[in-house]
Amino acid sequence: MARLLVVHHSPTRSTRALLDAALEGARHPDIDGVEVQVVAALEATADDVLAADGYLLGTPANFGYMSGALKHFFDSTFLQVGGALDDSGGAGDGSGGGGTAKRPYGLWVHGRYDVTGAVRAVTGIVQALDWKQSAQVLEVVGDVDEAALESATELGGTLAALLA
């Protein structure tokens, strides 16, 4: 059975609502053969990443960056799962990823005013992991409305369906 790993930091009502909507989509009854593993970013391990077939990431945008919790997830797993940096310490050329290379991922980010820096940071790291962006990044700025929740549900369903 394929495994979708959902790594998130959802400390607010808004980010929790996006998580719940994404999980509703990922666990849709029409999608068979996919186990959805949900792990808080501070608890996720390299073993979780290596055992998964795809990834769904969620974070608030804090001070123009991803949450410290999601950053900790990447810091503590990056080299163990095959991340590669170039000689300058940059995100590499997409030749990293080791055993996780080319696996699909999706991302949602919620910010009160802006999510640009958070999206750029996460996409740079997953580029160095050589994961394949398999859905448009869900960028939610301001209040989480019904349209954002529908998009989160679609995002979760898309990632799970790719693995089914």
Phi and psi in radians as a Rosetta constraint file:
Dihedral C 1 N 2 CA 2 C 2 CIRCULARHARMONIC -1.232 0.35
Dihedral N 2 CA 2 C 2 N 3 CIRCULARHARMONIC 2.651 0.35
Dihedral C 2 N 3 CA 3 C 3 CIRCULARHARMONIC -2.175 0.35
Dihedral N 3 CA 3 C 3 N 4 CIRCULARHARMONIC 2.218 0.35
Dihedral C 3 N 4 CA 4 C 4 CIRCULARHARMONIC -1.790 0.35
Dihedral N 4 CA 4 C 4 N 5 CIRCULARHARMONIC 2.074 0.35
Dihedral C 4 N 5 CA 5 C 5 CIRCULARHARMONIC -1.644 0.35
Dihedral N 5 CA 5 C 5 N 6 CIRCULARHARMONIC 2.118 0.35
Dihedral C 5 N 6 CA 6 C 6 CIRCULARHARMONIC -1.836 0.35
Dihedral N 6 CA 6 C 6 N 7 CIRCULARHARMONIC 1.930 0.35
Dihedral C 6 N 7 CA 7 C 7 CIRCULARHARMONIC -1.917 0.35
Dihedral N 7 CA 7 C 7 N 8 CIRCULARHARMONIC 2.153 0.35
Dihedral C 7 N 8 CA 8 C 8 CIRCULARHARMONIC -2.525 0.35
Dihedral N 8 CA 8 C 8 N 9 CIRCULARHARMONIC 2.788 0.35
Dihedral C 8 N 9 CA 9 C 9 CIRCULARHARMONIC -2.230 0.35
Dihedral N 9 CA 9 C 9 N 10 CIRCULARHARMONIC 1.932 0.35
Dihedral C 9 N 10 CA 10 C 10 CIRCULARHARMONIC -2.233 0.35
Dihedral N 10 CA 10 C 10 N 11 CIRCULARHARMONIC 1.194 0.35
Dihedral C 10 N 11 CA 11 C 11 CIRCULARHARMONIC -1.455 0.35
Dihedral N 11 CA 11 C 11 N 12 CIRCULARHARMONIC -0.145 0.35
Dihedral C 11 N 12 CA 12 C 12 CIRCULARHARMONIC -2.087 0.35
Dihedral N 12 CA 12 C 12 N 13 CIRCULARHARMONIC 2.894 0.35
Dihedral C 12 N 13 CA 13 C 13 CIRCULARHARMONIC -1.026 0.35
Dihedral N 13 CA 13 C 13 N 14 CIRCULARHARMONIC -0.690 0.35
Dihedral C 13 N 14 CA 14 C 14 CIRCULARHARMONIC -1.160 0.35
Dihedral N 14 CA 14 C 14 N 15 CIRCULARHARMONIC -0.828 0.35
Dihedral C 14 N 15 CA 15 C 15 CIRCULARHARMONIC -1.227 0.35
Dihedral N 15 CA 15 C 15 N 16 CIRCULARHARMONIC -0.558 0.35
Dihedral C 15 N 16 CA 16 C 16 CIRCULARHARMONIC -1.162 0.35
Dihedral N 16 CA 16 C 16 N 17 CIRCULARHARMONIC -0.687 0.35
Dihedral C 16 N 17 CA 17 C 17 CIRCULARHARMONIC -1.107 0.35
Dihedral N 17 CA 17 C 17 N 18 CIRCULARHARMONIC -0.713 0.35
Dihedral C 17 N 18 CA 18 C 18 CIRCULARHARMONIC -1.136 0.35
Dihedral N 18 CA 18 C 18 N 19 CIRCULARHARMONIC -0.722 0.35
Dihedral C 18 N 19 CA 19 C 19 CIRCULARHARMONIC -1.034 0.35
Dihedral N 19 CA 19 C 19 N 20 CIRCULARHARMONIC -0.873 0.35
Dihedral C 19 N 20 CA 20 C 20 CIRCULARHARMONIC -1.048 0.35
Dihedral N 20 CA 20 C 20 N 21 CIRCULARHARMONIC -0.696 0.35
Dihedral C 20 N 21 CA 21 C 21 CIRCULARHARMONIC -1.166 0.35
Dihedral N 21 CA 21 C 21 N 22 CIRCULARHARMONIC -0.739 0.35
Dihedral C 21 N 22 CA 22 C 22 CIRCULARHARMONIC -1.089 0.35
Dihedral N 22 CA 22 C 22 N 23 CIRCULARHARMONIC -0.706 0.35
Dihedral C 22 N 23 CA 23 C 23 CIRCULARHARMONIC -1.175 0.35
Dihedral N 23 CA 23 C 23 N 24 CIRCULARHARMONIC -0.629 0.35
Dihedral C 23 N 24 CA 24 C 24 CIRCULARHARMONIC -1.033 0.35
Dihedral N 24 CA 24 C 24 N 25 CIRCULARHARMONIC -0.752 0.35
Dihedral C 24 N 25 CA 25 C 25 CIRCULARHARMONIC -1.178 0.35
Dihedral N 25 CA 25 C 25 N 26 CIRCULARHARMONIC -0.758 0.35
Dihedral C 25 N 26 CA 26 C 26 CIRCULARHARMONIC -1.144 0.35
Dihedral N 26 CA 26 C 26 N 27 CIRCULARHARMONIC -0.510 0.35
Dihedral C 26 N 27 CA 27 C 27 CIRCULARHARMONIC -1.762 0.35
Dihedral N 27 CA 27 C 27 N 28 CIRCULARHARMONIC 0.321 0.35
Dihedral C 27 N 28 CA 28 C 28 CIRCULARHARMONIC -0.959 0.35
Dihedral N 28 CA 28 C 28 N 29 CIRCULARHARMONIC 2.405 0.35
Dihedral C 28 N 29 CA 29 C 29 CIRCULARHARMONIC -1.094 0.35
Dihedral N 29 CA 29 C 29 N 30 CIRCULARHARMONIC -0.334 0.35
Dihedral C 29 N 30 CA 30 C 30 CIRCULARHARMONIC -1.415 0.35
Dihedral N 30 CA 30 C 30 N 31 CIRCULARHARMONIC -0.123 0.35
Dihedral C 30 N 31 CA 31 C 31 CIRCULARHARMONIC -1.766 0.35
Dihedral N 31 CA 31 C 31 N 32 CIRCULARHARMONIC 1.980 0.35
Dihedral C 31 N 32 CA 32 C 32 CIRCULARHARMONIC -1.856 0.35
Dihedral N 32 CA 32 C 32 N 33 CIRCULARHARMONIC 2.673 0.35
Dihedral C 32 N 33 CA 33 C 33 CIRCULARHARMONIC 1.411 0.35
Dihedral N 33 CA 33 C 33 N 34 CIRCULARHARMONIC 0.338 0.35
Dihedral C 33 N 34 CA 34 C 34 CIRCULARHARMONIC -2.247 0.35
Dihedral N 34 CA 34 C 34 N 35 CIRCULARHARMONIC 2.153 0.35
Dihedral C 34 N 35 CA 35 C 35 CIRCULARHARMONIC -1.607 0.35
Dihedral N 35 CA 35 C 35 N 36 CIRCULARHARMONIC 2.286 0.35
Dihedral C 35 N 36 CA 36 C 36 CIRCULARHARMONIC -1.819 0.35
Dihedral N 36 CA 36 C 36 N 37 CIRCULARHARMONIC 2.015 0.35
Dihedral C 36 N 37 CA 37 C 37 CIRCULARHARMONIC -1.845 0.35
Dihedral N 37 CA 37 C 37 N 38 CIRCULARHARMONIC 2.112 0.35
Dihedral C 37 N 38 CA 38 C 38 CIRCULARHARMONIC -1.898 0.35
Dihedral N 38 CA 38 C 38 N 39 CIRCULARHARMONIC 2.138 0.35
Dihedral C 38 N 39 CA 39 C 39 CIRCULARHARMONIC -2.364 0.35
Dihedral N 39 CA 39 C 39 N 40 CIRCULARHARMONIC 2.258 0.35
Dihedral C 39 N 40 CA 40 C 40 CIRCULARHARMONIC -1.080 0.35
Dihedral N 40 CA 40 C 40 N 41 CIRCULARHARMONIC 2.503 0.35
Dihedral C 40 N 41 CA 41 C 41 CIRCULARHARMONIC -0.975 0.35
Dihedral N 41 CA 41 C 41 N 42 CIRCULARHARMONIC -0.632 0.35
Dihedral C 41 N 42 CA 42 C 42 CIRCULARHARMONIC -1.289 0.35
Dihedral N 42 CA 42 C 42 N 43 CIRCULARHARMONIC -0.200 0.35
Dihedral C 42 N 43 CA 43 C 43 CIRCULARHARMONIC -1.911 0.35
Dihedral N 43 CA 43 C 43 N 44 CIRCULARHARMONIC -0.211 0.35
Dihedral C 43 N 44 CA 44 C 44 CIRCULARHARMONIC -1.237 0.35
Dihedral N 44 CA 44 C 44 N 45 CIRCULARHARMONIC 2.488 0.35
Dihedral C 44 N 45 CA 45 C 45 CIRCULARHARMONIC -2.132 0.35
Dihedral N 45 CA 45 C 45 N 46 CIRCULARHARMONIC 2.932 0.35
Dihedral C 45 N 46 CA 46 C 46 CIRCULARHARMONIC -1.060 0.35
Dihedral N 46 CA 46 C 46 N 47 CIRCULARHARMONIC -0.640 0.35
Dihedral C 46 N 47 CA 47 C 47 CIRCULARHARMONIC -1.058 0.35
Dihedral N 47 CA 47 C 47 N 48 CIRCULARHARMONIC -0.679 0.35
Dihedral C 47 N 48 CA 48 C 48 CIRCULARHARMONIC -1.050 0.35
Dihedral N 48 CA 48 C 48 N 49 CIRCULARHARMONIC -0.789 0.35
Dihedral C 48 N 49 CA 49 C 49 CIRCULARHARMONIC -1.125 0.35
Dihedral N 49 CA 49 C 49 N 50 CIRCULARHARMONIC -0.807 0.35
Dihedral C 49 N 50 CA 50 C 50 CIRCULARHARMONIC -1.143 0.35
Dihedral N 50 CA 50 C 50 N 51 CIRCULARHARMONIC -0.528 0.35
Dihedral C 50 N 51 CA 51 C 51 CIRCULARHARMONIC -1.450 0.35
Dihedral N 51 CA 51 C 51 N 52 CIRCULARHARMONIC -0.146 0.35
Dihedral C 51 N 52 CA 52 C 52 CIRCULARHARMONIC -1.660 0.35
Dihedral N 52 CA 52 C 52 N 53 CIRCULARHARMONIC 2.727 0.35
Dihedral C 52 N 53 CA 53 C 53 CIRCULARHARMONIC -1.802 0.35
Dihedral N 53 CA 53 C 53 N 54 CIRCULARHARMONIC -0.212 0.35
Dihedral C 53 N 54 CA 54 C 54 CIRCULARHARMONIC -2.868 0.35
Dihedral N 54 CA 54 C 54 N 55 CIRCULARHARMONIC 2.909 0.35
Dihedral C 54 N 55 CA 55 C 55 CIRCULARHARMONIC -2.403 0.35
Dihedral N 55 CA 55 C 55 N 56 CIRCULARHARMONIC 2.433 0.35
Dihedral C 55 N 56 CA 56 C 56 CIRCULARHARMONIC -2.198 0.35
Dihedral N 56 CA 56 C 56 N 57 CIRCULARHARMONIC 2.105 0.35
Dihedral C 56 N 57 CA 57 C 57 CIRCULARHARMONIC -1.983 0.35
Dihedral N 57 CA 57 C 57 N 58 CIRCULARHARMONIC 2.455 0.35
Dihedral C 57 N 58 CA 58 C 58 CIRCULARHARMONIC -2.445 0.35
Dihedral N 58 CA 58 C 58 N 59 CIRCULARHARMONIC 2.414 0.35
Dihedral C 58 N 59 CA 59 C 59 CIRCULARHARMONIC -2.708 0.35
Dihedral N 59 CA 59 C 59 N 60 CIRCULARHARMONIC 2.626 0.35
Dihedral C 59 N 60 CA 60 C 60 CIRCULARHARMONIC -1.390 0.35
Dihedral N 60 CA 60 C 60 N 61 CIRCULARHARMONIC 2.780 0.35
Dihedral C 60 N 61 CA 61 C 61 CIRCULARHARMONIC -1.638 0.35
Dihedral N 61 CA 61 C 61 N 62 CIRCULARHARMONIC 2.038 0.35
Dihedral C 61 N 62 CA 62 C 62 CIRCULARHARMONIC -2.029 0.35
Dihedral N 62 CA 62 C 62 N 63 CIRCULARHARMONIC 2.049 0.35
Dihedral C 62 N 63 CA 63 C 63 CIRCULARHARMONIC 0.940 0.35
Dihedral N 63 CA 63 C 63 N 64 CIRCULARHARMONIC 0.680 0.35
Dihedral C 63 N 64 CA 64 C 64 CIRCULARHARMONIC 1.387 0.35
Dihedral N 64 CA 64 C 64 N 65 CIRCULARHARMONIC 0.294 0.35
Dihedral C 64 N 65 CA 65 C 65 CIRCULARHARMONIC -2.514 0.35
Dihedral N 65 CA 65 C 65 N 66 CIRCULARHARMONIC 2.936 0.35
Dihedral C 65 N 66 CA 66 C 66 CIRCULARHARMONIC -1.133 0.35
Dihedral N 66 CA 66 C 66 N 67 CIRCULARHARMONIC 2.893 0.35
Dihedral C 66 N 67 CA 67 C 67 CIRCULARHARMONIC -1.117 0.35
Dihedral N 67 CA 67 C 67 N 68 CIRCULARHARMONIC 2.676 0.35
Dihedral C 67 N 68 CA 68 C 68 CIRCULARHARMONIC -1.040 0.35
Dihedral N 68 CA 68 C 68 N 69 CIRCULARHARMONIC -0.567 0.35
Dihedral C 68 N 69 CA 69 C 69 CIRCULARHARMONIC -1.145 0.35
Dihedral N 69 CA 69 C 69 N 70 CIRCULARHARMONIC -0.784 0.35
Dihedral C 69 N 70 CA 70 C 70 CIRCULARHARMONIC -1.200 0.35
Dihedral N 70 CA 70 C 70 N 71 CIRCULARHARMONIC -0.635 0.35
Dihedral C 70 N 71 CA 71 C 71 CIRCULARHARMONIC -1.074 0.35
Dihedral N 71 CA 71 C 71 N 72 CIRCULARHARMONIC -0.723 0.35
Dihedral C 71 N 72 CA 72 C 72 CIRCULARHARMONIC -1.062 0.35
Dihedral N 72 CA 72 C 72 N 73 CIRCULARHARMONIC -0.721 0.35
Dihedral C 72 N 73 CA 73 C 73 CIRCULARHARMONIC -0.983 0.35
Dihedral N 73 CA 73 C 73 N 74 CIRCULARHARMONIC -0.873 0.35
Dihedral C 73 N 74 CA 74 C 74 CIRCULARHARMONIC -1.137 0.35
Dihedral N 74 CA 74 C 74 N 75 CIRCULARHARMONIC -0.761 0.35
Dihedral C 74 N 75 CA 75 C 75 CIRCULARHARMONIC -1.037 0.35
Dihedral N 75 CA 75 C 75 N 76 CIRCULARHARMONIC -0.665 0.35
Dihedral C 75 N 76 CA 76 C 76 CIRCULARHARMONIC -1.538 0.35
Dihedral N 76 CA 76 C 76 N 77 CIRCULARHARMONIC -0.155 0.35
Dihedral C 76 N 77 CA 77 C 77 CIRCULARHARMONIC -2.126 0.35
Dihedral N 77 CA 77 C 77 N 78 CIRCULARHARMONIC -0.321 0.35
Dihedral C 77 N 78 CA 78 C 78 CIRCULARHARMONIC -0.884 0.35
Dihedral N 78 CA 78 C 78 N 79 CIRCULARHARMONIC -1.015 0.35
Dihedral C 78 N 79 CA 79 C 79 CIRCULARHARMONIC -1.228 0.35
Dihedral N 79 CA 79 C 79 N 80 CIRCULARHARMONIC -0.581 0.35
Dihedral C 79 N 80 CA 80 C 80 CIRCULARHARMONIC -1.190 0.35
Dihedral N 80 CA 80 C 80 N 81 CIRCULARHARMONIC -0.433 0.35
Dihedral C 80 N 81 CA 81 C 81 CIRCULARHARMONIC -1.820 0.35
Dihedral N 81 CA 81 C 81 N 82 CIRCULARHARMONIC 0.141 0.35
Dihedral C 81 N 82 CA 82 C 82 CIRCULARHARMONIC 1.775 0.35
Dihedral N 82 CA 82 C 82 N 83 CIRCULARHARMONIC 0.291 0.35
Dihedral C 82 N 83 CA 83 C 83 CIRCULARHARMONIC -1.105 0.35
Dihedral N 83 CA 83 C 83 N 84 CIRCULARHARMONIC 2.589 0.35
Dihedral C 83 N 84 CA 84 C 84 CIRCULARHARMONIC -2.349 0.35
Dihedral N 84 CA 84 C 84 N 85 CIRCULARHARMONIC 2.388 0.35
Dihedral C 84 N 85 CA 85 C 85 CIRCULARHARMONIC -1.975 0.35
Dihedral N 85 CA 85 C 85 N 86 CIRCULARHARMONIC 2.673 0.35
Dihedral C 85 N 86 CA 86 C 86 CIRCULARHARMONIC -1.421 0.35
Dihedral N 86 CA 86 C 86 N 87 CIRCULARHARMONIC 3.130 0.35
Dihedral C 86 N 87 CA 87 C 87 CIRCULARHARMONIC -1.072 0.35
Dihedral N 87 CA 87 C 87 N 88 CIRCULARHARMONIC -0.431 0.35
Dihedral C 87 N 88 CA 88 C 88 CIRCULARHARMONIC -1.550 0.35
Dihedral N 88 CA 88 C 88 N 89 CIRCULARHARMONIC -0.015 0.35
Dihedral C 88 N 89 CA 89 C 89 CIRCULARHARMONIC 1.552 0.35
Dihedral N 89 CA 89 C 89 N 90 CIRCULARHARMONIC 0.111 0.35
Dihedral C 89 N 90 CA 90 C 90 CIRCULARHARMONIC -1.357 0.35
Dihedral N 90 CA 90 C 90 N 91 CIRCULARHARMONIC -3.070 0.35
Dihedral C 90 N 91 CA 91 C 91 CIRCULARHARMONIC -1.247 0.35
Dihedral N 91 CA 91 C 91 N 92 CIRCULARHARMONIC 0.055 0.35
Dihedral C 91 N 92 CA 92 C 92 CIRCULARHARMONIC 1.393 0.35
Dihedral N 92 CA 92 C 92 N 93 CIRCULARHARMONIC -3.059 0.35
Dihedral C 92 N 93 CA 93 C 93 CIRCULARHARMONIC -1.870 0.35
Dihedral N 93 CA 93 C 93 N 94 CIRCULARHARMONIC 0.261 0.35
Dihedral C 93 N 94 CA 94 C 94 CIRCULARHARMONIC 1.497 0.35
Dihedral N 94 CA 94 C 94 N 95 CIRCULARHARMONIC 0.192 0.35
Dihedral C 94 N 95 CA 95 C 95 CIRCULARHARMONIC -1.721 0.35
Dihedral N 95 CA 95 C 95 N 96 CIRCULARHARMONIC 0.113 0.35
Dihedral C 95 N 96 CA 96 C 96 CIRCULARHARMONIC -1.450 0.35
Dihedral N 96 CA 96 C 96 N 97 CIRCULARHARMONIC -2.768 0.35
Dihedral C 96 N 97 CA 97 C 97 CIRCULARHARMONIC 1.726 0.35
Dihedral N 97 CA 97 C 97 N 98 CIRCULARHARMONIC -0.408 0.35
Dihedral C 97 N 98 CA 98 C 98 CIRCULARHARMONIC 0.804 0.35
Dihedral N 98 CA 98 C 98 N 99 CIRCULARHARMONIC -2.245 0.35
Dihedral C 98 N 99 CA 99 C 99 CIRCULARHARMONIC -1.239 0.35
Dihedral N 99 CA 99 C 99 N 100 CIRCULARHARMONIC -0.198 0.35
Dihedral C 99 N 100 CA 100 C 100 CIRCULARHARMONIC -1.748 0.35
Dihedral N 100 CA 100 C 100 N 101 CIRCULARHARMONIC 0.002 0.35
Dihedral C 100 N 101 CA 101 C 101 CIRCULARHARMONIC -1.006 0.35
Dihedral N 101 CA 101 C 101 N 102 CIRCULARHARMONIC 2.480 0.35
Dihedral C 101 N 102 CA 102 C 102 CIRCULARHARMONIC 1.251 0.35
Dihedral N 102 CA 102 C 102 N 103 CIRCULARHARMONIC 0.071 0.35
Dihedral C 102 N 103 CA 103 C 103 CIRCULARHARMONIC -1.287 0.35
Dihedral N 103 CA 103 C 103 N 104 CIRCULARHARMONIC 2.529 0.35
Dihedral C 103 N 104 CA 104 C 104 CIRCULARHARMONIC -1.301 0.35
Dihedral N 104 CA 104 C 104 N 105 CIRCULARHARMONIC 2.591 0.35
Dihedral C 104 N 105 CA 105 C 105 CIRCULARHARMONIC -2.495 0.35
Dihedral N 105 CA 105 C 105 N 106 CIRCULARHARMONIC 2.752 0.35
Dihedral C 105 N 106 CA 106 C 106 CIRCULARHARMONIC -2.361 0.35
Dihedral N 106 CA 106 C 106 N 107 CIRCULARHARMONIC 2.834 0.35
Dihedral C 106 N 107 CA 107 C 107 CIRCULARHARMONIC -2.543 0.35
Dihedral N 107 CA 107 C 107 N 108 CIRCULARHARMONIC 2.393 0.35
Dihedral C 107 N 108 CA 108 C 108 CIRCULARHARMONIC -2.175 0.35
Dihedral N 108 CA 108 C 108 N 109 CIRCULARHARMONIC 2.501 0.35
Dihedral C 108 N 109 CA 109 C 109 CIRCULARHARMONIC -2.379 0.35
Dihedral N 109 CA 109 C 109 N 110 CIRCULARHARMONIC 2.315 0.35
Dihedral C 109 N 110 CA 110 C 110 CIRCULARHARMONIC -2.076 0.35
Dihedral N 110 CA 110 C 110 N 111 CIRCULARHARMONIC 2.302 0.35
Dihedral C 110 N 111 CA 111 C 111 CIRCULARHARMONIC -2.421 0.35
Dihedral N 111 CA 111 C 111 N 112 CIRCULARHARMONIC 2.702 0.35
Dihedral C 111 N 112 CA 112 C 112 CIRCULARHARMONIC -1.259 0.35
Dihedral N 112 CA 112 C 112 N 113 CIRCULARHARMONIC -0.695 0.35
Dihedral C 112 N 113 CA 113 C 113 CIRCULARHARMONIC -2.198 0.35
Dihedral N 113 CA 113 C 113 N 114 CIRCULARHARMONIC -0.525 0.35
Dihedral C 113 N 114 CA 114 C 114 CIRCULARHARMONIC -2.812 0.35
Dihedral N 114 CA 114 C 114 N 115 CIRCULARHARMONIC 2.554 0.35
Dihedral C 114 N 115 CA 115 C 115 CIRCULARHARMONIC -2.219 0.35
Dihedral N 115 CA 115 C 115 N 116 CIRCULARHARMONIC 0.054 0.35
Dihedral C 115 N 116 CA 116 C 116 CIRCULARHARMONIC -0.957 0.35
Dihedral N 116 CA 116 C 116 N 117 CIRCULARHARMONIC -0.882 0.35
Dihedral C 116 N 117 CA 117 C 117 CIRCULARHARMONIC -1.129 0.35
Dihedral N 117 CA 117 C 117 N 118 CIRCULARHARMONIC -0.675 0.35
Dihedral C 117 N 118 CA 118 C 118 CIRCULARHARMONIC -1.145 0.35
Dihedral N 118 CA 118 C 118 N 119 CIRCULARHARMONIC -0.769 0.35
Dihedral C 118 N 119 CA 119 C 119 CIRCULARHARMONIC -1.104 0.35
Dihedral N 119 CA 119 C 119 N 120 CIRCULARHARMONIC -0.794 0.35
Dihedral C 119 N 120 CA 120 C 120 CIRCULARHARMONIC -1.057 0.35
Dihedral N 120 CA 120 C 120 N 121 CIRCULARHARMONIC -0.740 0.35
Dihedral C 120 N 121 CA 121 C 121 CIRCULARHARMONIC -1.130 0.35
Dihedral N 121 CA 121 C 121 N 122 CIRCULARHARMONIC -0.829 0.35
Dihedral C 121 N 122 CA 122 C 122 CIRCULARHARMONIC -1.141 0.35
Dihedral N 122 CA 122 C 122 N 123 CIRCULARHARMONIC -0.789 0.35
Dihedral C 122 N 123 CA 123 C 123 CIRCULARHARMONIC -1.157 0.35
Dihedral N 123 CA 123 C 123 N 124 CIRCULARHARMONIC -0.535 0.35
Dihedral C 123 N 124 CA 124 C 124 CIRCULARHARMONIC -1.149 0.35
Dihedral N 124 CA 124 C 124 N 125 CIRCULARHARMONIC -0.711 0.35
Dihedral C 124 N 125 CA 125 C 125 CIRCULARHARMONIC -1.202 0.35
Dihedral N 125 CA 125 C 125 N 126 CIRCULARHARMONIC -0.786 0.35
Dihedral C 125 N 126 CA 126 C 126 CIRCULARHARMONIC -1.203 0.35
Dihedral N 126 CA 126 C 126 N 127 CIRCULARHARMONIC -0.425 0.35
Dihedral C 126 N 127 CA 127 C 127 CIRCULARHARMONIC -1.109 0.35
Dihedral N 127 CA 127 C 127 N 128 CIRCULARHARMONIC -0.728 0.35
Dihedral C 127 N 128 CA 128 C 128 CIRCULARHARMONIC -1.215 0.35
Dihedral N 128 CA 128 C 128 N 129 CIRCULARHARMONIC -0.372 0.35
Dihedral C 128 N 129 CA 129 C 129 CIRCULARHARMONIC -1.478 0.35
Dihedral N 129 CA 129 C 129 N 130 CIRCULARHARMONIC -0.233 0.35
Dihedral C 129 N 130 CA 130 C 130 CIRCULARHARMONIC 1.131 0.35
Dihedral N 130 CA 130 C 130 N 131 CIRCULARHARMONIC 0.591 0.35
Dihedral C 130 N 131 CA 131 C 131 CIRCULARHARMONIC -1.378 0.35
Dihedral N 131 CA 131 C 131 N 132 CIRCULARHARMONIC 2.730 0.35
Dihedral C 131 N 132 CA 132 C 132 CIRCULARHARMONIC -1.771 0.35
Dihedral N 132 CA 132 C 132 N 133 CIRCULARHARMONIC 2.055 0.35
Dihedral C 132 N 133 CA 133 C 133 CIRCULARHARMONIC -1.169 0.35
Dihedral N 133 CA 133 C 133 N 134 CIRCULARHARMONIC 2.093 0.35
Dihedral C 133 N 134 CA 134 C 134 CIRCULARHARMONIC -2.014 0.35
Dihedral N 134 CA 134 C 134 N 135 CIRCULARHARMONIC 0.091 0.35
Dihedral C 134 N 135 CA 135 C 135 CIRCULARHARMONIC -2.770 0.35
Dihedral N 135 CA 135 C 135 N 136 CIRCULARHARMONIC 2.693 0.35
Dihedral C 135 N 136 CA 136 C 136 CIRCULARHARMONIC -1.092 0.35
Dihedral N 136 CA 136 C 136 N 137 CIRCULARHARMONIC 2.435 0.35
Dihedral C 136 N 137 CA 137 C 137 CIRCULARHARMONIC -1.083 0.35
Dihedral N 137 CA 137 C 137 N 138 CIRCULARHARMONIC 2.306 0.35
Dihedral C 137 N 138 CA 138 C 138 CIRCULARHARMONIC -1.544 0.35
Dihedral N 138 CA 138 C 138 N 139 CIRCULARHARMONIC 1.895 0.35
Dihedral C 138 N 139 CA 139 C 139 CIRCULARHARMONIC -1.859 0.35
Dihedral N 139 CA 139 C 139 N 140 CIRCULARHARMONIC 2.020 0.35
Dihedral C 139 N 140 CA 140 C 140 CIRCULARHARMONIC -2.032 0.35
Dihedral N 140 CA 140 C 140 N 141 CIRCULARHARMONIC 2.078 0.35
Dihedral C 140 N 141 CA 141 C 141 CIRCULARHARMONIC -2.014 0.35
Dihedral N 141 CA 141 C 141 N 142 CIRCULARHARMONIC 2.249 0.35
Dihedral C 141 N 142 CA 142 C 142 CIRCULARHARMONIC 1.524 0.35
Dihedral N 142 CA 142 C 142 N 143 CIRCULARHARMONIC -2.611 0.35
Dihedral C 142 N 143 CA 143 C 143 CIRCULARHARMONIC -1.167 0.35
Dihedral N 143 CA 143 C 143 N 144 CIRCULARHARMONIC 2.541 0.35
Dihedral C 143 N 144 CA 144 C 144 CIRCULARHARMONIC -1.506 0.35
Dihedral N 144 CA 144 C 144 N 145 CIRCULARHARMONIC 1.924 0.35
Dihedral C 144 N 145 CA 145 C 145 CIRCULARHARMONIC -1.814 0.35
Dihedral N 145 CA 145 C 145 N 146 CIRCULARHARMONIC -3.096 0.35
Dihedral C 145 N 146 CA 146 C 146 CIRCULARHARMONIC -1.057 0.35
Dihedral N 146 CA 146 C 146 N 147 CIRCULARHARMONIC -0.655 0.35
Dihedral C 146 N 147 CA 147 C 147 CIRCULARHARMONIC -1.104 0.35
Dihedral N 147 CA 147 C 147 N 148 CIRCULARHARMONIC -0.707 0.35
Dihedral C 147 N 148 CA 148 C 148 CIRCULARHARMONIC -1.151 0.35
Dihedral N 148 CA 148 C 148 N 149 CIRCULARHARMONIC -0.709 0.35
Dihedral C 148 N 149 CA 149 C 149 CIRCULARHARMONIC -1.159 0.35
Dihedral N 149 CA 149 C 149 N 150 CIRCULARHARMONIC -0.688 0.35
Dihedral C 149 N 150 CA 150 C 150 CIRCULARHARMONIC -1.111 0.35
Dihedral N 150 CA 150 C 150 N 151 CIRCULARHARMONIC -0.694 0.35
Dihedral C 150 N 151 CA 151 C 151 CIRCULARHARMONIC -1.149 0.35
Dihedral N 151 CA 151 C 151 N 152 CIRCULARHARMONIC -0.667 0.35
Dihedral C 151 N 152 CA 152 C 152 CIRCULARHARMONIC -1.157 0.35
Dihedral N 152 CA 152 C 152 N 153 CIRCULARHARMONIC -0.700 0.35
Dihedral C 152 N 153 CA 153 C 153 CIRCULARHARMONIC -1.087 0.35
Dihedral N 153 CA 153 C 153 N 154 CIRCULARHARMONIC -0.755 0.35
Dihedral C 153 N 154 CA 154 C 154 CIRCULARHARMONIC -1.118 0.35
Dihedral N 154 CA 154 C 154 N 155 CIRCULARHARMONIC -0.701 0.35
Dihedral C 154 N 155 CA 155 C 155 CIRCULARHARMONIC -1.056 0.35
Dihedral N 155 CA 155 C 155 N 156 CIRCULARHARMONIC -0.865 0.35
Dihedral C 155 N 156 CA 156 C 156 CIRCULARHARMONIC -1.075 0.35
Dihedral N 156 CA 156 C 156 N 157 CIRCULARHARMONIC -0.731 0.35
Dihedral C 156 N 157 CA 157 C 157 CIRCULARHARMONIC -1.144 0.35
Dihedral N 157 CA 157 C 157 N 158 CIRCULARHARMONIC -0.663 0.35
Dihedral C 157 N 158 CA 158 C 158 CIRCULARHARMONIC -1.099 0.35
Dihedral N 158 CA 158 C 158 N 159 CIRCULARHARMONIC -0.825 0.35
Dihedral C 158 N 159 CA 159 C 159 CIRCULARHARMONIC -1.123 0.35
Dihedral N 159 CA 159 C 159 N 160 CIRCULARHARMONIC -0.743 0.35
Dihedral C 159 N 160 CA 160 C 160 CIRCULARHARMONIC -1.151 0.35
Dihedral N 160 CA 160 C 160 N 161 CIRCULARHARMONIC -0.725 0.35
Dihedral C 160 N 161 CA 161 C 161 CIRCULARHARMONIC -1.119 0.35
Dihedral N 161 CA 161 C 161 N 162 CIRCULARHARMONIC -0.582 0.35
Dihedral C 161 N 162 CA 162 C 162 CIRCULARHARMONIC -1.111 0.35
Dihedral N 162 CA 162 C 162 N 163 CIRCULARHARMONIC -0.491 0.35
Dihedral C 162 N 163 CA 163 C 163 CIRCULARHARMONIC -1.599 0.35
Dihedral N 163 CA 163 C 163 N 164 CIRCULARHARMONIC -0.295 0.35
